[in-house]
Amino acid sequence: MQATKIELFLKRTSSAPADIYVELRPSPTGNVLGTTNAINSSTITNSNLSWVGFRFPNAISLSAATVYYIRLRSIPTSTDALSGATGALNWGYLQSPSSPYSGGVARRYVGRLSNPNDLGQQLDQYDFGFRVFVLQ
């Protein structure tokens, strides 16, 4: 299988948030397996949550029965104090049985303060909305 695109369930909450992109990793702080195109965040709707697509320039090979981590990043990185990152986005969640990926682990502020090993804060009460598109 090869991942070609990831969609996140997002809504803009400020007028000019920093641009964003997605990384796919084997662990929250592991090596980057692939990086998507950047999205101009001002094009994301601020009225309702909607699916926002991020495409990989080259398909990413995936292995069956393997856990992967989707990491939403901003330009500049929002986890570094005074980096210049601006604005905010809401990443919506899906309530079971709507979510096809129940039992996931969500974290925020991964890599805080330029610490590449920081796992961030675990958020275990939500199942954030995402979809992965693959070629078989």
C-alpha positions as CSV (number, residue, x, y, z in Angstrom):
1,M,0.0,0.0,0.0
2,Q,1.1,3.6,-0.7
3,A,-0.4,6.7,1.0
4,T,-1.0,9.5,-1.6
5,K,-3.1,11.9,0.4
6,I,-4.3,12.7,3.9
7,E,-7.4,14.7,4.8
8,L,-8.0,16.4,8.2
9,F,-11.2,17.6,9.6
10,L,-10.3,21.3,10.2
11,K,-11.8,24.8,10.8
12,R,-9.9,28.1,10.9
13,T,-10.5,30.1,14.1
14,S,-8.5,33.2,13.3
15,S,-8.2,35.5,10.2
16,A,-4.6,34.7,9.3
17,P,-3.2,31.4,10.7
18,A,0.2,30.2,9.7
19,D,0.4,27.9,6.7
20,I,0.3,24.1,7.5
21,Y,1.4,20.8,6.2
22,V,1.4,17.2,7.3
23,E,4.2,14.7,8.1
24,L,3.8,10.9,8.3
25,R,6.0,9.2,10.9
26,P,6.5,5.8,12.5
27,S,6.3,7.4,16.0
28,P,5.4,10.9,17.3
29,T,9.0,12.0,17.1
30,G,10.4,9.4,14.7
31,N,11.9,10.0,11.3
32,V,9.7,11.7,8.7
33,L,8.5,9.2,6.2
34,G,6.9,11.8,4.0
35,T,5.8,15.4,3.9
36,T,2.8,16.8,2.1
37,N,2.3,20.1,0.2
38,A,1.7,23.2,2.4
39,I,-1.8,24.6,2.6
40,N,-2.5,28.3,2.8
41,S,-4.5,28.3,6.0
42,S,-6.5,31.4,5.1
43,T,-8.2,29.2,2.5
44,I,-9.7,26.9,5.2
45,T,-13.2,27.7,6.1
46,N,-13.9,29.5,9.4
47,S,-17.6,28.6,9.5
48,N,-17.8,24.8,9.7
49,L,-15.4,21.9,10.1
50,S,-14.5,20.5,6.6
51,W,-12.2,18.0,5.1
52,V,-8.9,19.6,4.0
53,G,-6.7,17.6,1.7
54,F,-2.9,17.3,1.9
55,R,-1.1,15.5,-1.0
56,F,2.2,13.7,-0.8
57,P,4.4,14.7,-3.8
58,N,5.5,11.0,-3.9
59,A,3.5,8.1,-2.5
60,I,4.6,6.8,0.9
61,S,5.0,3.0,1.3
62,L,3.0,1.6,4.2
63,S,3.1,-1.8,5.9
64,A,0.0,-3.6,7.0
65,A,-0.8,-3.8,10.7
66,T,1.7,-1.0,11.4
67,V,0.9,2.2,13.5
68,Y,1.7,5.5,11.8
69,Y,1.5,9.0,13.1
70,I,0.1,12.0,11.3
71,R,1.8,15.2,12.5
72,L,0.2,18.5,11.6
73,R,2.9,21.2,11.3
74,S,2.9,25.0,10.7
75,I,5.3,27.3,8.9
76,P,7.0,28.6,11.0
77,T,6.7,25.9,13.7
78,S,4.2,26.8,16.4
79,T,5.9,24.7,19.0
80,D,8.8,27.1,19.3
81,A,8.2,30.2,21.5
82,L,8.3,33.5,19.6
83,S,8.7,31.6,16.2
84,G,6.3,33.9,14.4
85,A,3.6,31.3,14.0
86,T,0.1,32.9,14.1
87,G,-3.5,32.1,14.5
88,A,-5.3,28.9,15.4
89,L,-7.1,26.0,13.8
90,N,-9.6,23.5,15.3
91,W,-9.0,19.8,14.4
92,G,-12.4,18.3,14.7
93,Y,-13.1,14.9,16.1
94,L,-15.5,12.2,15.0
95,Q,-17.6,10.3,17.5
96,S,-17.9,6.6,17.2
97,P,-19.2,4.8,15.3
98,S,-18.5,7.6,12.6
99,S,-14.8,7.2,12.9
100,P,-13.2,4.3,11.1
101,Y,-10.1,4.6,13.3
102,S,-11.3,4.2,16.8
103,G,-8.8,3.8,19.6
104,G,-6.2,6.2,18.2
105,V,-3.8,8.3,20.3
106,A,-3.8,12.1,19.8
107,R,-1.1,14.4,21.2
108,R,-0.6,18.2,21.0
109,Y,2.5,20.3,21.2
110,V,4.8,17.5,20.1
111,G,8.3,18.8,20.1
112,R,7.7,21.7,22.4
113,L,10.3,24.4,22.8
114,S,12.6,22.9,20.1
115,N,12.9,19.6,22.0
116,P,12.7,16.9,19.3
117,N,12.0,14.2,21.8
118,D,9.1,15.9,23.6
119,L,6.0,13.7,23.0
120,G,3.6,16.5,23.9
121,Q,0.4,16.3,25.8
122,Q,-1.7,13.2,25.3
123,L,-5.4,13.8,24.5
124,D,-7.2,10.5,25.0
125,Q,-10.8,11.6,25.0
126,Y,-11.0,12.4,21.3
127,D,-10.7,10.6,18.0
128,F,-9.6,13.4,15.7
129,G,-11.0,13.3,12.2
130,F,-8.6,12.1,9.4
131,R,-8.7,10.1,6.3
132,V,-5.8,8.4,4.5
133,F,-6.0,7.6,0.8
134,V,-3.9,4.7,-0.4
135,L,-3.0,2.9,-3.6
136,Q,-3.1,-0.9,-3.2
